[in-house]
């Protein structure tokens, strides 16, 4: 049975966090236009996928190691609003061009030494 996505289950936030819904709303007025989302218990996710999602390493490096190939970042759209750098991206394997990740990122540029301006 699918459980609706509950952002309160993600854990404590110190005021610098953004919810999944807030990220999606950067580029999509209706989250269902992007897809359907649900919570998943850590234990129910197969290890190969869990290792891609639950780690403390740089995401791109983790994806490259998993696919044994470098990945190229394709920026679909980006902007800077009130010091927040936002972008929607795809990661594609270098050799085949296969899309291996989709993401929306929001970074507060005041925390980045060489932030895009």
C-alpha positions in Angstrom: 0.0 0.0 0.0 1.3 3.4 -0.9 1.6 6.0 1.8 1.4 9.7 0.8 4.6 11.6 1.1 5.0 13.0 4.6 7.8 15.6 4.9 7.5 15.7 8.7 9.1 12.2 8.8 12.4 13.5 7.3 13.7 14.6 10.6 14.7 17.8 12.5 15.7 20.9 10.6 17.7 23.8 11.9 16.0 26.4 9.8 18.2 25.9 6.7 16.2 23.0 5.3 13.7 23.1 2.5 11.0 20.5 2.1 10.6 18.4 -1.0 7.3 20.2 -1.8 9.1 23.6 -1.6 11.8 22.3 -4.0 9.3 21.0 -6.5 7.2 24.2 -6.3 10.3 26.2 -7.5 9.5 25.0 -11.0 6.1 23.2 -10.8 2.9 24.7 -9.6 1.4 21.2 -9.2 3.7 18.5 -7.8 1.7 15.8 -9.6 3.0 17.3 -12.9 6.4 16.0 -11.9 5.4 12.7 -10.4 3.9 10.8 -7.5 5.8 10.7 -4.2 5.6 8.5 -1.2 7.6 7.7 2.0 9.7 4.6 2.1 11.3 3.0 5.1 15.0 2.7 4.9 14.8 -1.1 5.4 12.4 -1.6 2.5 14.6 0.0 -0.1 17.0 -2.5 -1.9 20.6 -1.9 -0.8 21.8 -0.8 -4.3 19.3 2.1 -4.3 19.6 2.8 -0.6 23.4 3.3 -1.1 22.6 5.9 -3.9 20.2 7.8 -1.7 21.5 7.5 1.8 25.1 8.6 2.1 27.3 11.4 3.2 29.3 11.8 0.0 28.9 14.1 -2.9 26.0 12.9 -5.0 27.7 13.2 -8.4 30.7 11.1 -7.2 28.3 8.5 -5.7 26.4 8.2 -9.0 29.6 8.0 -11.0 30.9 5.2 -8.8 27.6 3.3 -9.1 27.5 3.6 -12.9 31.3 3.2 -13.4 31.3 6.2 -15.7 31.6 10.0 -15.4 28.4 11.9 -15.5 27.6 15.2 -17.3 25.3 17.7 -15.6 22.6 19.0 -18.0 21.0 22.2 -16.6 17.4 22.4 -17.7 16.8 25.8 -16.1 18.4 27.9 -13.4 18.1 31.2 -11.7 19.2 33.2 -8.6 16.5 34.7 -6.5 17.3 36.6 -3.2 20.7 35.0 -3.0 19.3 31.5 -3.6 20.8 29.7 -6.6 18.2 27.3 -8.0 18.5 24.8 -10.8 16.7 21.8 -12.3 19.2 19.2 -13.7 19.7 15.8 -15.2 22.8 13.7 -14.7 23.7 11.7 -17.9 26.4 9.1 -18.2 29.3 10.4 -20.2 29.6 7.4 -22.6 26.0 6.6 -23.4 24.1 9.8 -22.4 21.7 7.8 -20.3 19.8 9.9 -17.8 20.7 8.5 -14.3 19.3 11.2 -12.1 16.9 14.1 -12.1 17.0 16.8 -9.5 16.1 20.3 -8.3 18.7 22.0 -6.2 18.5 25.2 -4.1 21.7 26.6 -2.6 22.1 29.7 -0.4 25.0 31.5 -2.0 26.1 33.2 1.2 27.4 29.8 2.3 29.5 29.2 -0.8 32.9 30.7 -1.3 32.8 30.9 -5.1 29.0 31.1 -5.6 27.5 31.7 -9.0 26.2 35.3 -9.1 
